Amino acid sequence: MKIRIAHSPDSDDAFMFYPLVKGLIDTEGFEIEHVLADIETLNRAALEGKYEISAISFHAYPYVADKYLVLPSGGSVGDGYGPVVVAKEPLESLKGKRIAVPGTLTTAFLTLRLYEPDFEHVVIPFDRILDAVEEGKVDAGLVIHEGQLTYKDRGLHRVVDLGKWWKEKTGLPLPLGCNVVRKDLGKEVIKRIERLMRKSVEYALKEREKALSYAVDFARDLKEDVNRTEKFVSMYVNERTVDYGEDGRRAVRLLLKMGRERGIIKTEVPEVIFSDEI
């Protein structure tokens, strides 16, 4: 059976999918095709149910819950850290500011709206946001992926770390991205995919140096800095990627509940979210 796995061309995703890409684990009879695209593109594709398995933002999940379930493994969770808002000069407040964001379905955007609801957003591809801030095209930028570690290299100032803010506010980690599986594959196939995803993450963590050597080619601005690439990968591929844990799952539900209550999420949040709950 052929299945497509769509994920971001980033070092953390490359790290966790390394065993599958290189054929290092038993695929349980699946013929796997990997599709690479930025997270907002994947969020939009999931609205159509395009791929059998896809990385998406948790913010996008309620809009695709009719088609997908969240896999227990493969998530990106920031425990006391996460997307950052940066500016050219120090800012005391983001109220009324013009802020570059990587997409309106990203969890970073949802969290920013929870933090400060009153701002003007400008959607810019994630890898051009630091440029936009540096060039003065916006007052601030919402930075995801490796930019969380490189913005200081450009002399930019951090206004807020949204993962740190969320942890202080709720006491919980910030669930950012997940891997989802299409419901129409059926329970038996979904269970096989659950095992496959978990095995891939566990193998990558066990063979850390080999997986990191593969992932570094996807690190963009960090390609020449193996130590910072390793730091970034460790931030988002760890034991919580093997399984969210009870507090991680609680955080998912709280984040989506708050987004719905504040009117940011415009659709109902489902009671059943994870595939191992069916």
Sequence and secondary structure as in RCSB ss.txt:
>XXXX:A:sequence
MKIRIAHSPDSDDAFMFYPLVKGLIDTEGFEIEHVLADIETLNRAALEGKYEISAISFHAYPYVADKYLVLPSGG
SVGDGYGPVVVAKEPLESLKGKRIAVPGTLTTAFLTLRLYEPDFEHVVIPFDRILDAVEEGKVDAGLVIHEGQLT
YKDRGLHRVVDLGKWWKEKTGLPLPLGCNVVRKDLGKEVIKRIERLMRKSVEYALKEREKALSYAVDFARDLKED
VNRTEKFVSMYVNERTVDYGEDGRRAVRLLLKMGRERGIIKTEVPEVIFSDEI
>XXXX:A:secstr
 EEEEEE SSHHHHHHHHHHHTT S  TT EEEEEE  HHHHHHHHHTT  SEEEEEGGGHHHHTTTEEE SSS 
EEESS   EEEESS  S  TT EEEES TTSHHHHHHHHH    EEEE  GGGHHHHHHTTSSSEEEE TTHHHH
GGGGT EEEEEHHHHHHHHHSS EEEEEEEEEGGG HHHHHHHHHHHHHHHHHHHHTHHHHHHHHGGG GGGTT 
HHHHHHHHHHHSSHHHH  HHHHHHHHHHHHHHHHHTTSS S   S  BGGG 
